[in-house]
Amino acid sequence: MNYIDHATPGLLVTAVSYGLASTATAVNSDMTKGVIDRFKVMDVTCGAVLTGHVIVTTLR
């Protein structure tokens, strides 16, 4: 068997996990600092903050 068949899925899972961890840390930081509370007062959808963090992580 070719090792690429096993290495590629593992590397993809590792990359996605790394991205999810940094996104979760950023959202937690925003919630702790009160940024989310400020957005609740404004007319911002619930998923906008999470979507923004995911897009930034993907572009990074």
C-alpha distance matrix in Angstrom:
0.0 3.7 6.3 8.7 7.8 9.1 11.6 13.4 14.8 15.8 17.6 19.3 20.5 21.8 23.6 25.2 26.3 27.9 29.7 30.9 32.2 34.2 35.6 36.6 38.3 40.2 41.4 42.5 44.4 46.1 47.1 48.5 50.5 52.0 50.5 49.5 53.1 54.4 52.1 53.3 56.8 55.8 54.6 50.9 48.4 46.5 43.0 44.1 43.6 40.1 39.2 40.6 38.7 35.4 36.1 37.1 33.9 31.8 33.8 33.5
3.7 0.0 3.8 5.4 5.9 7.7 9.2 10.8 13.0 14.0 15.2 16.9 18.7 19.7 21.1 23.0 24.4 25.6 27.3 28.9 30.2 32.0 33.4 34.7 36.3 38.0 39.3 40.6 42.3 44.0 45.2 46.6 48.4 50.0 48.3 47.5 51.1 52.2 50.0 51.4 54.8 53.6 52.5 48.8 46.5 44.8 41.2 42.0 41.5 38.1 37.0 38.2 36.3 33.0 33.5 34.3 31.3 29.1 30.8 30.5
6.3 3.8 0.0 3.8 5.4 5.4 6.1 8.6 10.8 11.0 12.1 14.4 16.0 16.5 18.2 20.3 21.4 22.5 24.5 26.0 27.1 28.8 30.5 31.7 33.1 34.9 36.5 37.6 39.1 41.0 42.3 43.5 45.2 47.0 45.5 44.8 48.4 49.6 47.5 49.0 52.4 51.3 50.5 46.7 44.5 42.6 39.1 39.9 39.1 35.7 34.9 35.9 33.7 30.7 31.4 31.9 28.7 26.8 28.6 27.9
8.7 5.4 3.8 0.0 3.8 5.3 4.9 5.7 8.7 9.8 10.1 11.9 14.1 15.0 15.9 18.0 19.6 20.6 22.2 24.0 25.4 26.9 28.3 29.8 31.4 32.8 34.3 35.8 37.3 38.9 40.3 41.7 43.3 44.9 43.2 42.4 46.2 47.1 44.9 46.5 49.8 48.6 47.6 43.8 41.7 40.0 36.4 37.0 36.4 33.1 32.0 33.0 31.0 27.9 28.3 29.0 25.9 23.7 25.5 25.0
7.8 5.9 5.4 3.8 0.0 3.8 5.9 6.1 7.5 9.4 10.9 11.8 13.5 15.2 16.5 17.8 19.4 21.1 22.5 23.7 25.4 27.3 28.3 29.6 31.5 33.1 34.2 35.6 37.5 38.9 40.1 41.7 43.5 44.9 43.2 42.1 45.8 46.9 44.5 45.9 49.3 48.1 46.9 43.2 40.8 39.0 35.5 36.4 36.0 32.6 31.5 32.9 31.1 27.7 28.4 29.5 26.4 24.2 26.3 26.2
9.1 7.7 5.4 5.3 3.8 0.0 3.8 5.7 6.2 6.7 9.0 10.6 11.5 12.8 14.9 16.3 17.2 18.9 20.8 21.9 23.2 25.3 26.6 27.6 29.3 31.2 32.4 33.4 35.4 37.1 38.1 39.5 41.4 43.0 41.5 40.5 44.1 45.5 43.3 44.5 48.0 47.1 46.2 42.4 40.0 38.0 34.6 35.7 34.9 31.4 30.7 32.1 30.0 26.8 27.9 28.8 25.4 23.7 26.0 25.5
11.6 9.2 6.1 4.9 5.9 3.8 0.0 3.8 5.8 5.2 6.1 8.6 10.1 10.5 12.2 14.3 15.4 16.5 18.4 20.0 21.1 22.8 24.5 25.7 27.1 28.9 30.4 31.5 33.1 34.9 36.2 37.5 39.2 41.0 39.5 38.7 42.4 43.6 41.5 43.0 46.4 45.5 44.7 40.9 38.8 36.9 33.4 34.2 33.2 29.8 29.2 30.2 27.8 24.9 25.8 26.3 22.9 21.3 23.4 22.6
13.4 10.8 8.6 5.7 6.1 5.7 3.8 0.0 3.8 5.4 5.2 6.2 8.7 9.9 10.6 12.3 14.2 15.4 16.6 18.3 20.0 21.5 22.7 24.3 26.0 27.4 28.7 30.2 31.8 33.3 34.7 36.2 37.8 39.3 37.6 36.7 40.4 41.4 39.2 40.7 44.1 42.9 42.0 38.2 36.0 34.3 30.7 31.4 30.7 27.4 26.4 27.4 25.4 22.2 22.9 23.7 20.5 18.5 20.6 20.2
14.8 13.0 10.8 8.7 7.5 6.2 5.8 3.8 0.0 3.8 5.5 5.0 6.2 8.6 9.9 10.6 12.2 14.2 15.4 16.3 18.2 20.2 21.0 22.2 24.3 25.9 26.8 28.2 30.2 31.6 32.7 34.3 36.2 37.5 35.9 34.7 38.4 39.6 37.3 38.6 42.1 41.1 40.0 36.3 33.9 32.0 28.5 29.5 28.9 25.4 24.6 26.1 24.1 20.8 21.9 23.1 19.8 17.9 20.6 20.5
15.8 14.0 11.0 9.8 9.4 6.7 5.2 5.4 3.8 0.0 3.8 5.4 5.2 6.2 8.7 10.0 10.5 12.3 14.4 15.3 16.4 18.6 20.0 20.9 22.6 24.6 25.8 26.8 28.6 30.4 31.5 32.8 34.7 36.4 35.0 34.1 37.7 39.0 37.0 38.4 41.9 41.1 40.4 36.6 34.4 32.3 28.9 29.9 28.8 25.4 25.1 26.3 23.8 20.9 22.4 23.0 19.5 18.2 20.9 20.1
17.6 15.2 12.1 10.1 10.9 9.0 6.1 5.2 5.5 3.8 0.0 3.8 5.5 5.0 6.1 8.6 9.8 10.5 12.4 14.2 15.3 16.8 18.4 19.9 21.2 22.9 24.5 25.7 27.2 28.9 30.4 31.6 33.3 35.0 33.4 32.8 36.5 37.6 35.6 37.3 40.6 39.7 39.1 35.3 33.4 31.4 28.0 28.6 27.4 24.1 23.6 24.4 21.9 19.1 20.2 20.4 16.9 15.6 17.9 16.9
19.3 16.9 14.4 11.9 11.8 10.6 8.6 6.2 5.0 5.4 3.8 0.0 3.8 5.4 5.1 6.2 8.5 9.9 10.7 12.2 14.2 15.7 16.6 18.2 20.1 21.4 22.6 24.2 25.9 27.2 28.6 30.3 31.8 33.2 31.4 30.6 34.3 35.3 33.1 34.6 38.0 36.9 36.1 32.3 30.2 28.4 24.9 25.5 24.6 21.3 20.5 21.6 19.4 16.3 17.4 18.2 14.9 13.1 15.8 15.5
20.5 18.7 16.0 14.1 13.5 11.5 10.1 8.7 6.2 5.2 5.5 3.8 0.0 3.8 5.5 5.2 6.0 8.5 9.9 10.4 12.1 14.4 15.2 16.2 18.2 20.0 20.9 22.1 24.2 25.7 26.7 28.2 30.2 31.6 30.1 29.0 32.6 34.0 31.9 33.2 36.7 36.0 35.3 31.5 29.3 27.1 23.8 24.8 23.7 20.2 20.0 21.4 18.9 16.0 17.8 18.7 15.1 14.2 17.3 16.7
21.8 19.7 16.5 15.0 15.2 12.8 10.5 9.9 8.6 6.2 5.0 5.4 3.8 0.0 3.8 5.5 5.1 6.2 8.7 9.9 10.5 12.5 14.3 15.3 16.6 18.6 20.1 21.0 22.6 24.6 25.8 26.9 28.8 30.5 29.2 28.6 32.2 33.5 31.8 33.3 36.7 36.1 35.8 32.0 30.1 27.9 24.7 25.4 23.8 20.5 20.7 21.5 18.6 16.1 18.0 18.0 14.3 13.9 16.7 15.3
23.6 21.1 18.2 15.9 16.5 14.9 12.2 10.6 9.9 8.7 6.1 5.1 5.5 3.8 0.0 3.8 5.5 5.1 6.3 8.7 10.0 11.0 12.5 14.3 15.6 16.9 18.6 20.1 21.4 23.0 24.6 26.0 27.4 29.1 27.4 26.9 30.6 31.6 29.7 31.5 34.8 33.8 33.4 29.6 28.0 26.1 22.7 23.0 21.5 18.4 18.1 18.6 15.9 13.3 14.7 14.7 11.0 10.3 13.0 11.7
25.2 23.0 20.3 18.0 17.8 16.3 14.3 12.3 10.6 10.0 8.6 6.2 5.2 5.5 3.8 0.0 3.8 5.4 5.1 6.1 8.6 10.1 10.5 12.1 14.2 15.4 16.4 18.2 19.9 21.1 22.4 24.2 25.8 27.1 25.4 24.5 28.2 29.3 27.2 28.7 32.1 31.2 30.7 26.8 24.9 22.9 19.5 20.2 18.9 15.5 15.3 16.4 13.8 10.9 12.9 13.6 10.0 9.4 12.8 12.3
26.3 24.4 21.4 19.6 19.4 17.2 15.4 14.2 12.2 10.5 9.8 8.5 6.0 5.1 5.5 3.8 0.0 3.8 5.4 5.0 6.1 8.7 9.8 10.4 12.2 14.3 15.3 16.3 18.2 20.0 20.9 22.3 24.3 25.8 24.6 23.7 27.3 28.8 27.0 28.4 31.9 31.4 31.2 27.4 25.6 23.1 20.1 21.0 19.2 15.9 16.5 17.6 14.5 12.3 14.9 15.1 11.4 12.0 15.2 14.1
27.9 25.6 22.5 20.6 21.1 18.9 16.5 15.4 14.2 12.3 10.5 9.9 8.5 6.2 5.1 5.4 3.8 0.0 3.8 5.5 5.2 6.4 8.7 10.0 10.8 12.6 14.5 15.5 16.7 18.7 20.2 21.2 22.8 24.7 23.4 23.1 26.7 27.9 26.4 28.2 31.5 30.9 31.0 27.3 25.9 23.7 20.7 21.1 18.9 15.9 16.6 16.8 13.5 11.9 14.1 13.4 9.6 10.8 13.4 11.5
29.7 27.3 24.5 22.2 22.5 20.8 18.4 16.6 15.4 14.4 12.4 10.7 9.9 8.7 6.3 5.1 5.4 3.8 0.0 3.8 5.4 5.4 6.2 8.6 10.0 10.8 12.4 14.2 15.4 16.7 18.5 20.1 21.3 22.8 21.1 20.6 24.4 25.3 23.5 25.4 28.7 27.8 27.7 24.0 22.6 20.6 17.5 17.6 15.6 12.7 13.0 13.2 10.0 8.1 10.4 9.9 6.1 7.4 10.4 9.1
30.9 28.9 26.0 24.0 23.7 21.9 20.0 18.3 16.3 15.3 14.2 12.2 10.4 9.9 8.7 6.1 5.0 5.5 3.8 0.0 3.8 5.5 5.1 6.0 8.5 9.9 10.5 12.1 14.1 15.3 16.4 18.1 19.9 21.2 19.7 18.8 22.4 23.8 22.0 23.4 26.9 26.4 26.3 22.5 20.9 18.4 15.5 16.3 14.3 11.0 12.1 13.0 9.8 8.1 11.3 11.5 8.3 9.8 13.1 12.3
32.2 30.2 27.1 25.4 25.4 23.2 21.1 20.0 18.2 16.4 15.3 14.2 12.1 10.5 10.0 8.6 6.1 5.2 5.4 3.8 0.0 3.8 5.4 5.2 6.2 8.7 10.0 10.5 12.2 14.3 15.4 16.4 18.3 20.1 19.2 18.7 22.1 23.7 22.5 24.0 27.3 27.2 27.6 24.0 22.7 20.1 17.6 18.3 15.6 12.8 14.6 14.9 11.3 10.7 13.9 13.1 9.9 12.3 15.0 13.4
34.2 32.0 28.8 26.9 27.3 25.3 22.8 21.5 20.2 18.6 16.8 15.7 14.4 12.5 11.0 10.1 8.7 6.4 5.4 5.5 3.8 0.0 3.8 5.5 5.1 6.2 8.7 9.8 10.5 12.4 14.3 15.3 16.5 18.5 17.2 17.2 20.8 21.9 20.8 22.8 25.9 25.5 26.1 22.5 21.7 19.5 17.1 17.0 14.0 11.9 13.4 12.8 9.1 9.3 11.9 10.3 7.5 10.6 12.7 10.7
35.6 33.4 30.5 28.3 28.3 26.6 24.5 22.7 21.0 20.0 18.4 16.6 15.2 14.3 12.5 10.5 9.8 8.7 6.2 5.1 5.4 3.8 0.0 3.8 5.4 5.1 6.2 8.5 9.8 10.6 12.4 14.2 15.4 16.7 15.0 14.5 18.2 19.3 17.7 19.6 22.8 22.3 22.6 19.0 18.0 15.8 13.3 13.3 10.5 8.1 9.8 9.6 5.9 6.3 9.5 8.7 6.6 9.6 12.1 11.2
36.6 34.7 31.7 29.8 29.6 27.6 25.7 24.3 22.2 20.9 19.9 18.2 16.2 15.3 14.3 12.1 10.4 10.0 8.6 6.0 5.2 5.5 3.8 0.0 3.8 5.5 5.2 6.1 8.5 9.9 10.5 12.2 14.2 15.5 14.6 13.7 17.1 18.9 17.7 18.9 22.3 22.4 23.0 19.5 18.3 15.5 13.6 14.4 11.4 8.9 11.7 12.1 8.7 9.3 12.9 12.4 10.4 13.2 15.9 14.9
38.3 36.3 33.1 31.4 31.5 29.3 27.1 26.0 24.3 22.6 21.2 20.1 18.2 16.6 15.6 14.2 12.2 10.8 10.0 8.5 6.2 5.1 5.4 3.8 0.0 3.8 5.5 5.1 6.1 8.7 9.9 10.5 12.2 14.3 13.8 13.8 17.0 18.6 18.1 19.7 22.8 23.1 24.2 20.9 20.4 17.8 16.2 16.4 13.0 11.4 14.2 13.6 10.1 11.5 14.6 13.1 11.3 14.7 16.6 14.9
40.2 38.0 34.9 32.8 33.1 31.2 28.9 27.4 25.9 24.6 22.9 21.4 20.0 18.6 16.9 15.4 14.3 12.6 10.8 9.9 8.7 6.2 5.1 5.5 3.8 0.0 3.8 5.4 5.0 6.2 8.7 9.9 10.6 12.4 11.0 11.5 14.9 15.9 15.2 17.4 20.2 20.1 21.3 18.1 18.0 15.9 14.4 13.8 10.2 9.4 12.0 10.7 7.4 9.9 12.4 10.6 9.8 13.4 14.8 13.5
41.4 39.3 36.5 34.3 34.2 32.4 30.4 28.7 26.8 25.8 24.5 22.6 20.9 20.1 18.6 16.4 15.3 14.5 12.4 10.5 10.0 8.7 6.2 5.2 5.5 3.8 0.0 3.8 5.4 5.1 6.2 8.6 10.0 10.7 9.4 8.7 12.2 13.7 12.7 14.3 17.5 17.7 18.7 15.4 15.0 12.5 11.4 11.4 7.9 7.1 10.5 10.0 7.4 9.9 12.8 12.0 11.6 14.8 16.6 16.0
42.5 40.6 37.6 35.8 35.6 33.4 31.5 30.2 28.2 26.8 25.7 24.2 22.1 21.0 20.1 18.2 16.3 15.5 14.2 12.1 10.5 9.8 8.5 6.1 5.1 5.4 3.8 0.0 3.8 5.4 5.1 6.1 8.6 10.0 10.1 9.7 12.5 14.6 14.4 15.5 18.6 19.5 20.9 18.0 17.7 14.8 14.3 14.8 11.3 10.6 14.1 13.8 11.1 13.3 16.4 15.4 14.6 17.9 19.8 18.7
44.4 42.3 39.1 37.3 37.5 35.4 33.1 31.8 30.2 28.6 27.2 25.9 24.2 22.6 21.4 19.9 18.2 16.7 15.4 14.1 12.2 10.5 9.8 8.5 6.1 5.0 5.4 3.8 0.0 3.8 5.4 5.1 6.1 8.6 8.7 9.7 12.3 13.7 14.2 15.9 18.5 19.3 21.2 18.5 18.9 16.6 16.2 15.8 12.1 12.2 15.4 14.2 11.6 14.5 16.9 15.1 14.8 18.4 19.6 18.2
46.1 44.0 41.0 38.9 38.9 37.1 34.9 33.3 31.6 30.4 28.9 27.2 25.7 24.6 23.0 21.1 20.0 18.7 16.7 15.3 14.3 12.4 10.6 9.9 8.7 6.2 5.1 5.4 3.8 0.0 3.8 5.5 5.3 6.2 5.1 6.1 9.1 10.1 10.4 12.4 14.9 15.5 17.4 14.9 15.6 13.7 13.7 12.9 9.3 10.4 13.6 12.2 10.4 13.7 15.9 14.4 14.9 18.3 19.4 18.6
47.1 45.2 42.3 40.3 40.1 38.1 36.2 34.7 32.7 31.5 30.4 28.6 26.7 25.8 24.6 22.4 20.9 20.2 18.5 16.4 15.4 14.3 12.4 10.5 9.9 8.7 6.2 5.1 5.4 3.8 0.0 3.8 5.6 5.3 6.1 5.4 7.5 10.0 10.4 11.2 14.0 15.4 17.4 15.1 15.4 12.9 13.6 13.8 10.5 11.3 14.9 14.3 12.8 15.6 18.2 17.3 17.5 20.8 22.2 21.6
48.5 46.6 43.5 41.7 41.7 39.5 37.5 36.2 34.3 32.8 31.6 30.3 28.2 26.9 26.0 24.2 22.3 21.2 20.1 18.1 16.4 15.3 14.2 12.2 10.5 9.9 8.6 6.1 5.1 5.5 3.8 0.0 3.8 5.6 7.8 8.5 9.6 11.8 13.3 14.1 16.4 18.1 20.5 18.5 19.1 16.7 17.4 17.4 14.0 14.7 18.3 17.4 15.4 18.4 20.9 19.6 19.5 23.0 24.3 23.1
50.5 48.4 45.2 43.3 43.5 41.4 39.2 37.8 36.2 34.7 33.3 31.8 30.2 28.8 27.4 25.8 24.3 22.8 21.3 19.9 18.3 16.5 15.4 14.2 12.2 10.6 10.0 8.6 6.1 5.3 5.6 3.8 0.0 3.8 5.8 8.1 8.9 10.0 12.1 13.6 15.2 16.7 19.5 17.7 19.1 17.3 18.2 17.4 13.9 15.5 18.7 17.1 15.6 19.0 20.9 19.2 19.7 23.3 24.0 22.9
52.0 50.0 47.0 44.9 44.9 43.0 41.0 39.3 37.5 36.4 35.0 33.2 31.6 30.5 29.1 27.1 25.8 24.7 22.8 21.2 20.1 18.5 16.7 15.5 14.3 12.4 10.7 10.0 8.6 6.2 5.3 5.6 3.8 0.0 3.8 5.4 5.2 6.6 9.0 10.1 11.5 13.3 16.2 14.9 16.5 14.9 16.4 15.7 12.7 14.8 17.9 16.7 15.9 19.3 21.1 19.9 20.9 24.2 25.0 24.4
50.5 48.3 45.5 43.2 43.2 41.5 39.5 37.6 35.9 35.0 33.4 31.4 30.1 29.2 27.4 25.4 24.6 23.4 21.1 19.7 19.2 17.2 15.0 14.6 13.8 11.0 9.4 10.1 8.7 5.1 6.1 7.8 5.8 3.8 0.0 3.8 5.4 5.2 6.5 8.9 10.5 11.2 13.9 12.1 14.0 12.9 14.0 12.7 9.7 12.4 15.0 13.4 13.0 16.6 18.0 16.8 18.3 21.4 22.0 21.7
49.5 47.5 44.8 42.4 42.1 40.5 38.7 36.7 34.7 34.1 32.8 30.6 29.0 28.6 26.9 24.5 23.7 23.1 20.6 18.8 18.7 17.2 14.5 13.7 13.8 11.5 8.7 9.7 9.7 6.1 5.4 8.5 8.1 5.4 3.8 0.0 3.8 5.4 5.0 6.3 9.0 10.0 12.0 10.0 11.1 9.5 11.1 10.5 8.0 10.4 13.3 12.6 12.6 15.6 17.4 17.1 18.3 21.1 22.2 22.4
53.1 51.1 48.4 46.2 45.8 44.1 42.4 40.4 38.4 37.7 36.5 34.3 32.6 32.2 30.6 28.2 27.3 26.7 24.4 22.4 22.1 20.8 18.2 17.1 17.0 14.9 12.2 12.5 12.3 9.1 7.5 9.6 8.9 5.2 5.4 3.8 0.0 3.8 5.4 5.1 6.9 9.2 11.9 11.0 12.6 11.3 13.8 13.4 11.5 14.0 16.8 16.2 16.4 19.4 21.1 20.8 22.1 24.9 25.9 26.1
54.4 52.2 49.6 47.1 46.9 45.5 43.6 41.4 39.6 39.0 37.6 35.3 34.0 33.5 31.6 29.3 28.8 27.9 25.3 23.8 23.7 21.9 19.3 18.9 18.6 15.9 13.7 14.6 13.7 10.1 10.0 11.8 10.0 6.6 5.2 5.4 3.8 0.0 3.8 5.4 5.5 6.9 10.2 9.8 12.4 12.2 14.5 13.1 11.5 14.7 16.9 15.7 16.4 19.7 20.8 20.2 22.2 24.8 25.3 25.6
52.1 50.0 47.5 44.9 44.5 43.3 41.5 39.2 37.3 37.0 35.6 33.1 31.9 31.8 29.7 27.2 27.0 26.4 23.5 22.0 22.5 20.8 17.7 17.7 18.1 15.2 12.7 14.4 14.2 10.4 10.4 13.3 12.1 9.0 6.5 5.0 5.4 3.8 0.0 3.8 5.4 5.1 7.4 6.2 8.7 8.9 11.1 9.6 8.6 12.0 13.8 12.9 14.2 17.2 18.1 18.1 20.2 22.5 23.1 23.9
53.3 51.4 49.0 46.5 45.9 44.5 43.0 40.7 38.6 38.4 37.3 34.6 33.2 33.3 31.5 28.7 28.4 28.2 25.4 23.4 24.0 22.8 19.6 18.9 19.7 17.4 14.3 15.5 15.9 12.4 11.2 14.1 13.6 10.1 8.9 6.3 5.1 5.4 3.8 0.0 3.8 5.5 7.2 6.9 8.5 8.2 11.4 11.1 10.6 13.4 15.4 15.4 16.6 19.2 20.5 21.0 22.7 24.9 25.9 26.8
56.8 54.8 52.4 49.8 49.3 48.0 46.4 44.1 42.1 41.9 40.6 38.0 36.7 36.7 34.8 32.1 31.9 31.5 28.7 26.9 27.3 25.9 22.8 22.3 22.8 20.2 17.5 18.6 18.5 14.9 14.0 16.4 15.2 11.5 10.5 9.0 6.9 5.5 5.4 3.8 0.0 3.8 6.8 8.2 10.8 11.5 14.6 13.8 13.6 16.7 18.4 17.9 19.5 22.3 23.1 23.4 25.5 27.7 28.3 29.2
55.8 53.6 51.3 48.6 48.1 47.1 45.5 42.9 41.1 41.1 39.7 36.9 36.0 36.1 33.8 31.2 31.4 30.9 27.8 26.4 27.2 25.5 22.3 22.4 23.1 20.1 17.7 19.5 19.3 15.5 15.4 18.1 16.7 13.3 11.2 10.0 9.2 6.9 5.1 5.5 3.8 0.0 3.8 5.7 9.0 10.8 13.5 11.9 12.3 15.8 16.7 16.0 18.1 20.8 21.1 21.5 24.1 25.9 26.2 27.5
54.6 52.5 50.5 47.6 46.9 46.2 44.7 42.0 40.0 40.4 39.1 36.1 35.3 35.8 33.4 30.7 31.2 31.0 27.7 26.3 27.6 26.1 22.6 23.0 24.2 21.3 18.7 20.9 21.2 17.4 17.4 20.5 19.5 16.2 13.9 12.0 11.9 10.2 7.4 7.2 6.8 3.8 0.0 3.8 6.7 9.5 12.0 10.6 12.2 15.3 15.6 15.5 18.1 20.2 20.3 21.4 24.0 25.3 25.7 27.5
50.9 48.8 46.7 43.8 43.2 42.4 40.9 38.2 36.3 36.6 35.3 32.3 31.5 32.0 29.6 26.8 27.4 27.3 24.0 22.5 24.0 22.5 19.0 19.5 20.9 18.1 15.4 18.0 18.5 14.9 15.1 18.5 17.7 14.9 12.1 10.0 11.0 9.8 6.2 6.9 8.2 5.7 3.8 0.0 3.8 6.5 8.5 6.8 8.5 11.6 11.8 11.8 14.5 16.4 16.7 17.9 20.3 21.6 22.3 24.0
48.4 46.5 44.5 41.7 40.8 40.0 38.8 36.0 33.9 34.4 33.4 30.2 29.3 30.1 28.0 24.9 25.6 25.9 22.6 20.9 22.7 21.7 18.0 18.3 20.4 18.0 15.0 17.7 18.9 15.6 15.4 19.1 19.1 16.5 14.0 11.1 12.6 12.4 8.7 8.5 10.8 9.0 6.7 3.8 0.0 3.8 5.6 5.5 8.1 10.0 10.2 11.4 13.9 15.1 15.8 17.6 19.6 20.5 21.8 23.7
46.5 44.8 42.6 40.0 39.0 38.0 36.9 34.3 32.0 32.3 31.4 28.4 27.1 27.9 26.1 22.9 23.1 23.7 20.6 18.4 20.1 19.5 15.8 15.5 17.8 15.9 12.5 14.8 16.6 13.7 12.9 16.7 17.3 14.9 12.9 9.5 11.3 12.2 8.9 8.2 11.5 10.8 9.5 6.5 3.8 0.0 3.8 5.7 7.1 8.1 9.4 11.2 12.8 13.9 15.5 17.2 18.5 19.8 21.5 23.1
43.0 41.2 39.1 36.4 35.5 34.6 33.4 30.7 28.5 28.9 28.0 24.9 23.8 24.7 22.7 19.5 20.1 20.7 17.5 15.5 17.6 17.1 13.3 13.6 16.2 14.4 11.4 14.3 16.2 13.7 13.6 17.4 18.2 16.4 14.0 11.1 13.8 14.5 11.1 11.4 14.6 13.5 12.0 8.5 5.6 3.8 0.0 3.8 5.6 5.4 5.9 8.5 10.0 10.5 12.1 14.2 15.4 16.3 18.2 19.9
44.1 42.0 39.9 37.0 36.4 35.7 34.2 31.4 29.5 29.9 28.6 25.5 24.8 25.4 23.0 20.2 21.0 21.1 17.6 16.3 18.3 17.0 13.3 14.4 16.4 13.8 11.4 14.8 15.8 12.9 13.8 17.4 17.4 15.7 12.7 10.5 13.4 13.1 9.6 11.1 13.8 11.9 10.6 6.8 5.5 5.7 3.8 0.0 3.8 5.5 5.0 6.0 8.6 9.9 10.4 12.2 14.2 15.2 16.4 18.3
43.6 41.5 39.1 36.4 36.0 34.9 33.2 30.7 28.9 28.8 27.4 24.6 23.7 23.8 21.5 18.9 19.2 18.9 15.6 14.3 15.6 14.0 10.5 11.4 13.0 10.2 7.9 11.3 12.1 9.3 10.5 14.0 13.9 12.7 9.7 8.0 11.5 11.5 8.6 10.6 13.6 12.3 12.2 8.5 8.1 7.1 5.6 3.8 0.0 3.8 5.5 5.1 6.3 8.7 10.0 10.7 12.4 14.3 15.5 16.6
40.1 38.1 35.7 33.1 32.6 31.4 29.8 27.4 25.4 25.4 24.1 21.3 20.2 20.5 18.4 15.5 15.9 15.9 12.7 11.0 12.8 11.9 8.1 8.9 11.4 9.4 7.1 10.6 12.2 10.4 11.3 14.7 15.5 14.8 12.4 10.4 14.0 14.7 12.0 13.4 16.7 15.8 15.3 11.6 10.0 8.1 5.4 5.5 3.8 0.0 3.8 5.4 5.1 6.2 8.6 10.0 10.6 12.2 14.3 15.4
39.2 37.0 34.9 32.0 31.5 30.7 29.2 26.4 24.6 25.1 23.6 20.5 20.0 20.7 18.1 15.3 16.5 16.6 13.0 12.1 14.6 13.4 9.8 11.7 14.2 12.0 10.5 14.1 15.4 13.6 14.9 18.3 18.7 17.9 15.0 13.3 16.8 16.9 13.8 15.4 18.4 16.7 15.6 11.8 10.2 9.4 5.9 5.0 5.5 3.8 0.0 3.8 5.5 5.1 6.2 8.6 9.9 10.5 12.3 14.2
40.6 38.2 35.9 33.0 32.9 32.1 30.2 27.4 26.1 26.3 24.4 21.6 21.4 21.5 18.6 16.4 17.6 16.8 13.2 13.0 14.9 12.8 9.6 12.1 13.6 10.7 10.0 13.8 14.2 12.2 14.3 17.4 17.1 16.7 13.4 12.6 16.2 15.7 12.9 15.4 17.9 16.0 15.5 11.8 11.4 11.2 8.5 6.0 5.1 5.4 3.8 0.0 3.8 5.5 5.2 6.2 8.6 9.9 10.7 12.3
38.7 36.3 33.7 31.0 31.1 30.0 27.8 25.4 24.1 23.8 21.9 19.4 18.9 18.6 15.9 13.8 14.5 13.5 10.0 9.8 11.3 9.1 5.9 8.7 10.1 7.4 7.4 11.1 11.6 10.4 12.8 15.4 15.6 15.9 13.0 12.6 16.4 16.4 14.2 16.6 19.5 18.1 18.1 14.5 13.9 12.8 10.0 8.6 6.3 5.1 5.5 3.8 0.0 3.8 5.5 5.2 6.1 8.6 10.0 10.5
35.4 33.0 30.7 27.9 27.7 26.8 24.9 22.2 20.8 20.9 19.1 16.3 16.0 16.1 13.3 10.9 12.3 11.9 8.1 8.1 10.7 9.3 6.3 9.3 11.5 9.9 9.9 13.3 14.5 13.7 15.6 18.4 19.0 19.3 16.6 15.6 19.4 19.7 17.2 19.2 22.3 20.8 20.2 16.4 15.1 13.9 10.5 9.9 8.7 6.2 5.1 5.5 3.8 0.0 3.8 5.5 5.1 6.1 8.6 9.9
36.1 33.5 31.4 28.3 28.4 27.9 25.8 22.9 21.9 22.4 20.2 17.4 17.8 18.0 14.7 12.9 14.9 14.1 10.4 11.3 13.9 11.9 9.5 12.9 14.6 12.4 12.8 16.4 16.9 15.9 18.2 20.9 20.9 21.1 18.0 17.4 21.1 20.8 18.1 20.5 23.1 21.1 20.3 16.7 15.8 15.5 12.1 10.4 10.0 8.6 6.2 5.2 5.5 3.8 0.0 3.8 5.5 5.0 6.2 8.6
37.1 34.3 31.9 29.0 29.5 28.8 26.3 23.7 23.1 23.0 20.4 18.2 18.7 18.0 14.7 13.6 15.1 13.4 9.9 11.5 13.1 10.3 8.7 12.4 13.1 10.6 12.0 15.4 15.1 14.4 17.3 19.6 19.2 19.9 16.8 17.1 20.8 20.2 18.1 21.0 23.4 21.5 21.4 17.9 17.6 17.2 14.2 12.2 10.7 10.0 8.6 6.2 5.2 5.5 3.8 0.0 3.8 5.4 5.1 6.2
33.9 31.3 28.7 25.9 26.4 25.4 22.9 20.5 19.8 19.5 16.9 14.9 15.1 14.3 11.0 10.0 11.4 9.6 6.1 8.3 9.9 7.5 6.6 10.4 11.3 9.8 11.6 14.6 14.8 14.9 17.5 19.5 19.7 20.9 18.3 18.3 22.1 22.2 20.2 22.7 25.5 24.1 24.0 20.3 19.6 18.5 15.4 14.2 12.4 10.6 9.9 8.6 6.1 5.1 5.5 3.8 0.0 3.8 5.5 5.1
31.8 29.1 26.8 23.7 24.2 23.7 21.3 18.5 17.9 18.2 15.6 13.1 14.2 13.9 10.3 9.4 12.0 10.8 7.4 9.8 12.3 10.6 9.6 13.2 14.7 13.4 14.8 17.9 18.4 18.3 20.8 23.0 23.3 24.2 21.4 21.1 24.9 24.8 22.5 24.9 27.7 25.9 25.3 21.6 20.5 19.8 16.3 15.2 14.3 12.2 10.5 9.9 8.6 6.1 5.0 5.4 3.8 0.0 3.8 5.4
33.8 30.8 28.6 25.5 26.3 26.0 23.4 20.6 20.6 20.9 17.9 15.8 17.3 16.7 13.0 12.8 15.2 13.4 10.4 13.1 15.0 12.7 12.1 15.9 16.6 14.8 16.6 19.8 19.6 19.4 22.2 24.3 24.0 25.0 22.0 22.2 25.9 25.3 23.1 25.9 28.3 26.2 25.7 22.3 21.8 21.5 18.2 16.4 15.5 14.3 12.3 10.7 10.0 8.6 6.2 5.1 5.5 3.8 0.0 3.8
33.5 30.5 27.9 25.0 26.2 25.5 22.6 20.2 20.5 20.1 16.9 15.5 16.7 15.3 11.7 12.3 14.1 11.5 9.1 12.3 13.4 10.7 11.2 14.9 14.9 13.5 16.0 18.7 18.2 18.6 21.6 23.1 22.9 24.4 21.7 22.4 26.1 25.6 23.9 26.8 29.2 27.5 27.5 24.0 23.7 23.1 19.9 18.3 16.6 15.4 14.2 12.3 10.5 9.9 8.6 6.2 5.1 5.4 3.8 0.0
